[in-house]
Structures are given as C-alpha cells and as structure tokens.
Amino acid sequence: MPEVSNDKPERKPKRPKLPRTAIPEQPAKVRATNFEEVSLGYDEQMALTEASRCLQCKRPKCVLGCPVGIDIPAFIKLIEEGDPAAAIAKLKETTSFPAVCGRVCPQEEQCEKLCILGRKQEPVAIGRLERYAADWEAANGPSGKPEIAASKGKHVGVVGSGPAGVTCAGELAKMGYDVTIYEALHKPGGVLVYGIPEFRLPKDIVQRECDYVESLGVEIKLDHVIGRTMTVDQMAENGHDAIFLANGAGLPAFMNIPGENLNGVYSANEFLTRSNLMKAYRFPEYDTPIKVGKKVAVIGGGNVAMDAARTALRLGAEVHLIYRRSREEMPARNEEIHHAEEEGIIFDLLTNPTQILGDQEGWVEEIEVVDMELGEPDASGRRRPVPREGSERRIPVDVVIVSVGTKANPLLTKSTSGLELTGRGNIVADEHTLLTSKEGVFAGGDIVTGAATVILAMGAGKLAARSIDRYLQGQPLLTPEEEEAIQAASDKAAETAAAK
Amino acid sequence: MYKILDKVDYSDDVYMQVIEAPAVAAAAQPGQFIVLRIHEEGERIPLTIADFDRDKGTITIVVQAIGKSTRHLQKLGKGDSLANFIGPLGIPSEIENYGTVVCAGGGVGVAPVYPIARALKEAGNKVISIVAARNEKLLLWQDKMGEISDELIVTTDDGSCGRHCLVTEPLQELCETGGIDLIYAIGPGIMMKFCCKTTEPFGVKTIVSLNSIMVDGTGMCGACRVSVGGETKFVCVDGPEFDGHQVDFDLLMSRQRQYLSQEKESLDLYVECGGDQRCLK
C-alpha cells in the first residue's frame, strides 16, 4: 500500500508535508511461521513524526467517525508534545480498550476515512497512534486511574465480558455503580480472546484491559453461563437494579451442503477457539488438540475467514481461501486481505463450494467447487454471484473451515421471559436507548446487531451505560433535546421520502 | 477454583468425584452436563451430571479414564481443586408421568441415567432399570439404581454378574411383553445405537444422551454437531438428549474418533513424563 501521495501540495501548507509514517512489521515469510504479533508498532520518533501530521482541525471530522467519540486531535497533540501519559489518560476518558482498538478497529472506514488530510494524501494514522499511547502505558506502568464517582448504591449486572460488556461495565463503574460481569467462558474478553488470533491481538493485552476494568471496581465472574447457571430473571431477583445483555453473536452458521459433518470440517469459531482460547497451537503443551491439515480450504471472505486462514497457515498448512464473489466485495479489512496475500494464502475467488467429499473413515478428502460470475446487484448492493454451469471441479483438501457468519445463540434468550426477539433470534433493543422489551434490561453488541465490529460493540456499551445511568436515576432515557433531534431527523427523512 | 470434596475409585479406570460448585448445583437438573478444566493448560471436558446436591452445593461426576485429561483428573482427590467448573449445560430431561419407563445404562452411562431415573420415579413412573457392563468390575451403582427402581435388571457381557447377555436382550423382552411407555438408553455410542435398533420396531420412544466432542459447550463452536432426523443439531444447546430413532449414530461415533492420534500422543507423553505437566513444555 503506498504511504506517499504524489498529489500537489495544498496551497497554504501550515506544516511541512510528511508522508504517513509506515509501521514496522514482521517480514511476511517470518511471521507466516509464528504466532507473534504481525505489526510491531511505532517507536517514539515514529509516533512524534506521525502526530505532527495532524492538522488539529477546529472542527475535527475524525471524531464524528469514531463510534465512541474519542477526542482524537487532543490525544494526538499530547503525543506530539511528548506526553504519552497524558495522551493515554485522554484516550481512557472515552475508551476502555485503547490497546485493542488501536489494533483491530477498521479505522480506514471510520476516523481515518474522514481525516481532512486524506483528501489530498494519506490520512493521519490515528489507530497506530492510539496503539502507541496504549503500548507506552503497558511498558511504563499505569498512568493513574480515572476519577470514580461516589457510590450510587445501585448494582448493575452485565452479561458477557466482550467489548460491549466490558465497555459498559467500565463506564458504569466510573459513574459510581457496583457492576458485576458474568462471563460464560473461563477467560474474560469474549471475541477478543476466543476469536481474534494472538498475531493480531496478543492475549496479554486483552487481559491487561480486563484487569484495568477490574481496577475500577468491576467484578468479573467467570464460568457463569447466563441462561443456564442463572437466568436473567434470577439476576433481577438477586439484586441487580439494571441488566445489560451483551452475550455476543453465538452459533456458527454452516452452508447446508453435503459433507459438512465430515471429520476435518470446522466452523471458523471452533478452529479459532481451539487455537486462541485453548491455545491448541501449542499442543501438546496445552491439552486441546487441533487438526492441522496439509491443505486447508477456508470458506468466506470476512475478517474471521482471514483470521482462520492465517492461523491454519501458521500451523503449517497450504491454505486456499474460497470466496464466491471477487476481491472487491470481500467484507474483510483491506489490511487483513493484504496481510493474508503477503503471507501466502491462495485466493480462489469467484468460487463456491457445492459439496465436501470424504474417505471411508469419514475424513475430508476433497471439496467440490463451482466457478461463479457476477450478475446483477442484490439487496446488499453487491453484484450477485451466479454459478457457471458445468464448471464443477474438485480440490483435494484435508481440512475445511467454514466461515460464513453466525446466528443468534438461543441459550440466554430462550430462558428469559418477556424479551422480544427478531425473526432471526436477535434481541430487539431501541436504537437510541438500547432498552429491550423487558423492564430494566438493556442489550447491545452482536446479540442485537448480528456479527459486527469490536468498536461498534464498544459504542453500544457506552450507550447502554448512559441509558442505564438515566434509568437508575429515574430520568427519562432520552433528554428532551435528544428526543427533538431524533424527531427532527425522522421528519426530515419522511419529507425526503415524500418529495421523491 | 472448585474443590474436590470426595473421590471414590470404582475400578482401575472408573472413578467418582464430588465437586464443590454451589452455583452449578443450585441450577442443576437431571439430564444436564458440566464442562470442567483441570488447570491452566487443560482442555474443556464435558461430563454428564451423575448427581447433584443443592443443599451441599455439590455436583457428582463419574468418569472413565481414557485419555490424558481423564487420567490426570483420576490422580486428583479430596483437597485438590479444579481450575474451572461450568454448568449446568444442555436442556434438562423432560420429566413427567409417562407410565412405565425403562432406564438402561451401559458402563459409566449408568451414572447419568441415575438422576433421570430418580426424577422419573419421583414423578410417579414405574421405573424398570437395566444396569449393564462388560464385566462385574465395570458394573456401576447397582445399589443406587436398585433403590429408585421398581425393578432392576443387571447384565454383563461375560456373565460375571447378573444375566450373561448384552443390554439389548432384556430390552427386547420388555418391548415384546409390552406396556413400556418410554425408554432411556445412555452409554457408549455403540450401546445406544443397538438399543435404538432393538426398540425401533416396537415404536417405543427411546431417548439417548449424546456425548460428542465439545469445546465451549454453549453453542459457540459447533464441534458437537450431530445429525438427527437428517438435520444438523448441536448437542450442547439442542441436546444432549435426542430421540434415538432419529440419531445418526455412525456419524456420532466417527466424529468421536477425530482426535484419536492426538489423544494418544498426549497420553503417551504424559505417561513418559510420569504425569508431570511441566515436562511437556
């Protein structure tokens, strides 16, 4: 990816025009054989240089692109002034997970997309600077705790310790609420520990961010499966004055093609959980096994598919990524696709599996695929792939990893009374307040939206905290100004529709 | 940490442990399972609940040592602790008064049958239990099953105790005699498969509890998927109990063998290290 733009300089450059500072990475050939982090992060000089590129806009557009509204110019200015401790404190006013977001947020779709510099050259590397500040703190010790309000004497229960749950818990703790998070797995972090691989997000970073939230007074109860160990109704009976449901996306979807239950066929969730959460990549030192495979087919084109493919590669397999559309339609982040290509993942695009074939023992032997062509755009606006007749062919593989999305997990929702669900089993929550159909119960993150991004879940966590605070103080969930703004927006939409 | 309060060895391979887990015990119902992890490097092991005591806050498990983790667990006793103990998971058994119910358990499968049979008895059913094993040494909980059953049949494959036959023989006879409203059959895949083959011609509903490979046990990974009536189901959230006449047991058993070579590698190394986890590093 070019870091330097050849466009003409702006008319009145206030600052010397510098190219976007590249971030050092492990060489592709080296990192393809280890689980160490791909990207090594900025050193001090790089961070100072990159921070100096920020124009410090009076009305910064970047902040509008941030789902949690981080004061981006302010933290960058502090880095530029050589005060990373103040920069991290500034970040932590709005985000509980800076080390995580600096690594896995799709900045190119959010803050950096709106950066004014991006019109003429490359935008400021906001994510990399966020990561720099967070990593500086990790290396130099905590830069002090944020202010915690006096106890309000109310207790909030949060279900799930992923990005939505932990963000909400952290915000509420700062406001003076007692918060308990219930986590089903044996480690906190949700998708950050079971889903995202070590080489993209080291697990000690996730642990550190969870430790931080605990240091704010939040209690994290592991091994608690809400819906089984305790129901939501019991949580309310047991003294939780409000509840936030952030239990995540849930069940892996399969394609319903023949052969999907053969040995050697994994959901991406299973493959990644074995490797990430259970550390199967270190078997037999860790007890959980994983089938490595000589030749692996990963089906799908999202970030999870990239993670699965790159994990299989590191375990020693030749990896084919099978995706039914073309590269342009891939939902994965560009950076991830780029990294996967660099590392040697083979992309079989415009290719769709039709069946998986096995041997006598029930093990995967081949995958049958068909070539696809792009037809007319579908409901998602992307051109619909259509099979090309007679183009069936078979690829010999011994492991298949299916990464075609997730469905809502019924475990919590089915055991909760009075909770309205969508046809797909997701929880219905008001988009402005996150209140569900159940008194005092709010919901956010993937269980509401379906699988989305870490930062959107964090945004939901923040919104839930604000609503829960107002709910527990007996205030309306929306201020009159907010009500008005929403009404105005919907009136305008109606007008536009009528004009058409 | 979850304390082991009691441990009894039933044979060289089979043992019982009572674990202190009040939150799990408070919610536990017959037919459900737990997931445990022995230590930081450990795998998540799913085990069906053999008994629970809500007042004492305990869960009882009965385990057959086969691989490394179950061998390691076997070495732990009173005073030791487990890193994680999660549950209760899965959908509980549907307990109601069906009339006459046969509860058949094979090998360690007798343990999970026990709380179900007890609940069925308490619900007013006439309970006929079959306790089966390969030989006398492997027979489990005859006395406990006897206490809650109206009738108890014991079989061993080698005739060392009770009737010299497979579990399917008395099952066949009971079906032929008639008047059976429901059958529970829990044990190894092969035992459940042939129990279901035996009962199917008589049209007596036969419920089995499947023990597939799992990782999280909460629906997230799909490792436990099985085919029931031609549809893919997750044992952890859709089960573990299913209508046995609809289950593809060959697929279940094939999928249970997925990690045989790794399991052997792990166990061999464990034995070589004299059971010292640190030596694996």
Chai-1 contact restraints between the chains, C-beta under 6 A:
chainA,res_idxA,chainB,res_idxB,connection_type,confidence,min_distance_angstrom,max_distance_angstrom,comment,restraint_id
A,A184,B,T218,contact,1.0,0.0,6.0,A-B,restraint_1
A,H186,B,R37,contact,1.0,0.0,6.0,A-B,restraint_2
A,H186,B,N84,contact,1.0,0.0,6.0,A-B,restraint_3
A,D223,B,N84,contact,1.0,0.0,6.0,A-B,restraint_4
A,D223,B,I86,contact,1.0,0.0,6.0,A-B,restraint_5
A,V225,B,T218,contact,1.0,0.0,6.0,A-B,restraint_6
A,R228,B,P88,contact,1.0,0.0,6.0,A-B,restraint_7
A,R228,B,L89,contact,1.0,0.0,6.0,A-B,restraint_8
A,T229,B,A23,contact,1.0,0.0,6.0,A-B,restraint_9
A,T229,B,A27,contact,1.0,0.0,6.0,A-B,restraint_10
A,L251,B,G219,contact,1.0,0.0,6.0,A-B,restraint_11
A,P252,B,G222,contact,1.0,0.0,6.0,A-B,restraint_12
A,N261,B,R225,contact,1.0,0.0,6.0,A-B,restraint_13
A,N261,B,L251,contact,1.0,0.0,6.0,A-B,restraint_14
A,N263,B,Q258,contact,1.0,0.0,6.0,A-B,restraint_15
A,S267,B,G222,contact,1.0,0.0,6.0,A-B,restraint_16
A,N269,B,M220,contact,1.0,0.0,6.0,A-B,restraint_17
A,N269,B,C221,contact,1.0,0.0,6.0,A-B,restraint_18
A,E270,B,C221,contact,1.0,0.0,6.0,A-B,restraint_19
A,E270,B,G222,contact,1.0,0.0,6.0,A-B,restraint_20
A,E270,B,A223,contact,1.0,0.0,6.0,A-B,restraint_21
A,T273,B,V215,contact,1.0,0.0,6.0,A-B,restraint_22
A,T273,B,C221,contact,1.0,0.0,6.0,A-B,restraint_23
A,P284,B,S266,contact,1.0,0.0,6.0,A-B,restraint_24
A,P284,B,L269,contact,1.0,0.0,6.0,A-B,restraint_25
A,P284,B,L280,contact,1.0,0.0,6.0,A-B,restraint_26
A,E285,B,L280,contact,1.0,0.0,6.0,A-B,restraint_27
A,E285,B,K281,contact,1.0,0.0,6.0,A-B,restraint_28
A,Y286,B,E41,contact,1.0,0.0,6.0,A-B,restraint_29
A,D287,B,G42,contact,1.0,0.0,6.0,A-B,restraint_30
A,D287,B,E43,contact,1.0,0.0,6.0,A-B,restraint_31
A,D287,B,S69,contact,1.0,0.0,6.0,A-B,restraint_32
A,T288,B,E43,contact,1.0,0.0,6.0,A-B,restraint_33
A,P289,B,Y259,contact,1.0,0.0,6.0,A-B,restraint_34
A,P289,B,Q262,contact,1.0,0.0,6.0,A-B,restraint_35
A,G362,B,S254,contact,1.0,0.0,6.0,A-B,restraint_36
A,N409,B,G219,contact,1.0,0.0,6.0,A-B,restraint_37
A,L411,B,G219,contact,1.0,0.0,6.0,A-B,restraint_38
A,L411,B,V237,contact,1.0,0.0,6.0,A-B,restraint_39
